[in-house]
Amino acid sequence: MAYSGIGGQAVMEGVEMLNGTRGAVAVRLQDGTIHTDDIKITPEPEWVKKTPIVRGVYSFFNSLIIGIGTLFKSASYFEDEDEKEKKKEKSPAQEKAEMGVTLLISFVIAIAVFLYLPMFLSDLMSSIIKVKWVVILLEGIIRIVIFLLYIRLIGKTEDIHRTFMHLRAIVTTGEKATETFCTYFGIHEIPKVNTSVSVSSIIHHPSSIS
């Protein structure tokens, strides 16, 4: 199957789909209607495409920025009047700054919880358990447990629970969703969501490679 370039995520009461420099967000409003917004994606500079490490870092942060931006955009349709008035008082520069701070804090917390906490706990265990492969195995189990607890906790909030429902819908809708997305983007096939990639990236750690 040829690579389609399709990507996306669940947002508040809807979905986001991207393909190259084109994208769209569809949100179900409180009155039951579907509102769509086009997403303008700036192409990668040529020098970035030709630089291996920089290309990966650029793609990673660009995806984070687009993803958080679409989440904020979808959430804005469900704000009360007071919140909308406060947003009107803010300039686009202020909104971008707030998004940047949110992204930075989220990134730091994620690194601390999903990377350094398991490393710290495995270091404590290594002073008791002398078999290296057992320590590595336990570190992987700790990462899985932390991830599952994180998903469980954030799933308790109403907004995130609804977002998870839309994500599940993306995975399970099958041919109908494929036909809709293919029509919009003008392609023939859409690859299925591969959850194993996310799980394996959480378990994996360079210390396990010798």
C-alpha positions as CSV (number, residue, x, y, z in Angstrom):
1,M,0.0,0.0,0.0
2,A,1.4,3.4,-1.0
3,Y,2.1,5.9,1.8
4,S,-0.8,8.3,2.1
5,G,0.7,11.0,4.3
6,I,-2.5,11.1,6.4
7,G,-2.3,11.9,10.1
8,G,-4.7,13.3,12.7
9,Q,-6.0,13.2,16.2
10,A,-9.2,13.5,18.3
11,V,-10.2,16.9,19.5
12,M,-13.0,18.3,21.6
13,E,-16.2,16.9,20.1
14,G,-14.5,16.2,16.8
15,V,-11.5,15.1,14.8
16,E,-8.5,16.7,13.1
17,M,-7.0,15.3,9.9
18,L,-3.8,16.4,8.2
19,N,-2.2,15.6,4.8
20,G,1.0,17.4,3.8
21,T,0.2,21.2,3.8
22,R,-3.6,20.6,4.0
23,G,-5.7,19.9,7.0
24,A,-9.1,20.3,8.5
25,V,-10.9,20.1,11.9
26,A,-14.5,19.0,12.2
27,V,-16.3,19.8,15.5
28,R,-19.8,18.9,16.5
29,L,-21.4,22.0,18.1
30,Q,-23.9,22.1,21.0
31,D,-26.8,22.5,18.5
32,G,-25.7,19.2,16.8
33,T,-24.3,20.9,13.6
34,I,-20.8,20.1,12.3
35,H,-18.4,23.0,12.0
36,T,-15.3,22.7,9.9
37,D,-12.1,24.8,9.8
38,D,-9.3,24.5,7.3
39,I,-5.7,24.3,8.8
40,K,-2.9,26.1,7.0
41,I,0.4,24.1,7.5
42,T,3.7,25.8,6.6
43,P,5.9,23.4,4.6
44,E,9.2,22.3,6.0
45,P,12.1,24.5,4.8
46,E,14.3,22.7,2.3
47,W,17.4,22.9,4.6
48,V,15.4,21.2,7.4
49,K,14.3,18.3,5.1
50,K,18.0,17.7,4.2
51,T,19.2,17.7,7.9
52,P,18.4,14.4,9.6
53,I,18.3,15.3,13.3
54,V,16.9,18.8,12.8
55,R,14.2,17.3,10.5
56,G,13.0,15.0,13.3
57,V,13.0,17.7,16.0
58,Y,11.2,20.1,13.7
59,S,8.5,17.6,12.8
60,F,8.0,16.6,16.4
61,F,7.5,20.2,17.7
62,N,5.5,21.2,14.7
63,S,3.1,18.3,15.3
64,L,2.8,19.3,18.9
65,I,2.1,22.9,18.1
66,I,-0.5,22.0,15.5
67,G,-2.1,19.4,17.8
68,I,-2.4,21.8,20.8
69,G,-3.6,24.6,18.5
70,T,-6.5,22.5,17.2
71,L,-7.4,21.3,20.7
72,F,-7.6,24.9,21.8
73,K,-9.6,25.8,18.7
74,S,-12.1,23.0,19.3
75,A,-12.4,23.8,23.0
76,S,-13.1,27.5,22.2
77,Y,-16.5,26.5,20.7
78,F,-17.7,25.3,24.1
79,E,-16.5,28.3,26.2
80,D,-19.0,30.4,28.2
81,E,-19.5,34.1,27.4
82,D,-17.1,35.3,30.1
83,E,-14.2,33.2,28.7
84,K,-15.0,34.5,25.2
85,E,-14.8,38.1,26.4
86,K,-11.5,37.5,28.1
87,K,-10.1,36.0,24.9
88,K,-11.2,39.0,22.8
89,E,-9.0,41.2,25.1
90,K,-6.0,39.2,24.3
91,S,-3.8,39.8,21.2
92,P,-2.7,36.9,18.9
93,A,0.8,37.3,20.3
94,Q,-0.5,36.7,23.8
95,E,-2.4,33.7,22.7
96,K,0.7,32.3,21.0
97,A,2.8,33.0,24.1
98,E,0.3,31.2,26.3
99,M,0.3,28.2,23.9
100,G,4.1,28.2,24.0
101,V,4.3,28.2,27.8
102,T,1.6,25.4,27.9
103,L,3.7,23.4,25.5
104,L,6.9,23.9,27.4
105,I,5.4,23.0,30.8
106,S,3.6,19.9,29.3
107,F,6.9,18.8,27.7
108,V,8.9,19.1,31.0
109,I,6.2,17.3,33.0
110,A,6.1,14.5,30.4
111,I,9.9,14.1,30.4
112,A,9.9,14.0,34.2
113,V,7.1,11.5,34.6
114,F,7.6,9.2,31.7
115,L,11.4,9.2,31.4
116,Y,13.1,10.3,34.6
117,L,10.7,8.7,37.2
118,P,11.1,5.2,35.7
119,M,14.9,5.7,35.5
120,F,15.0,6.8,39.1
121,L,13.0,3.9,40.3
122,S,15.0,1.4,38.2
123,D,18.2,2.9,39.7
124,L,16.8,2.2,43.2
125,M,16.0,-1.4,42.2
126,S,19.5,-1.9,40.7
127,S,21.0,-1.6,44.1
128,I,19.0,-4.6,45.2
129,I,18.6,-6.6,42.0
130,K,22.0,-7.3,40.4
131,V,20.6,-9.0,37.2
132,K,20.6,-6.3,34.5
133,W,17.9,-7.8,32.3
134,V,15.5,-8.1,35.2
135,V,16.0,-4.4,36.1
136,I,15.4,-3.4,32.4
137,L,12.2,-5.6,32.4
138,L,10.9,-4.0,35.6
139,E,11.7,-0.5,34.2
140,G,9.6,-1.3,31.2
141,I,6.7,-2.6,33.4
142,I,6.9,0.6,35.5
143,R,6.6,2.7,32.3
144,I,3.6,0.8,31.2
145,V,1.9,1.1,34.6
146,I,2.6,4.9,34.8
147,F,1.2,5.3,31.3
148,L,-1.9,3.3,32.0
149,L,-2.5,5.2,35.3
150,Y,-2.1,8.5,33.4
151,I,-4.6,7.5,30.8
152,R,-7.0,6.3,33.5
153,L,-6.7,9.5,35.5
154,I,-7.1,12.0,32.6
155,G,-10.0,9.8,31.3
156,K,-11.9,10.7,34.4
157,T,-12.4,14.3,33.3
158,E,-15.5,14.8,31.2
159,D,-13.8,16.7,28.3
160,I,-10.9,14.1,27.9
161,H,-13.4,11.2,28.2
162,R,-15.4,12.7,25.2
163,T,-12.1,13.1,23.3
164,F,-11.3,9.5,23.9
165,M,-14.7,8.5,22.6
166,H,-14.0,10.4,19.3
167,L,-10.6,8.7,19.0
168,R,-12.2,5.3,19.4
169,A,-14.7,6.3,16.8
170,I,-11.9,7.2,14.4
171,V,-10.4,3.7,14.8
172,T,-13.6,1.8,14.6
173,T,-15.7,3.6,12.0
174,G,-14.0,1.7,9.2
175,E,-15.1,2.1,5.6
176,K,-17.4,5.1,6.2
177,A,-14.7,7.2,7.7
178,T,-12.2,6.0,5.0
179,E,-14.6,7.1,2.3
180,T,-15.2,10.5,3.8
181,F,-11.6,11.3,4.4
182,C,-10.5,10.0,1.0
183,T,-13.1,12.2,-0.7
184,Y,-11.8,15.3,1.2
185,F,-8.1,14.6,0.6
186,G,-8.4,13.0,-2.8
187,I,-6.6,9.8,-1.9
188,H,-7.5,6.1,-2.2
189,E,-6.6,4.6,1.2
190,I,-6.0,5.6,4.8
191,P,-3.7,3.6,7.0
192,K,-5.2,2.3,10.3
193,V,-4.1,3.8,13.7
194,N,-1.2,1.8,15.1
195,T,-1.3,2.0,18.9
196,S,1.6,-0.3,19.3
197,V,4.0,2.4,18.1
198,S,3.0,4.7,21.0
199,V,3.3,1.8,23.5
200,S,6.6,0.6,22.3
201,S,8.1,4.2,22.4
202,I,7.1,4.5,26.1
203,I,8.6,1.1,27.0
204,H,11.8,1.6,25.0
205,H,14.8,3.3,26.6
206,P,18.4,3.6,25.3
207,S,19.8,1.9,28.4
208,S,18.2,-1.4,27.3
209,I,20.4,-1.5,24.2
210,S,23.9,-2.7,24.8
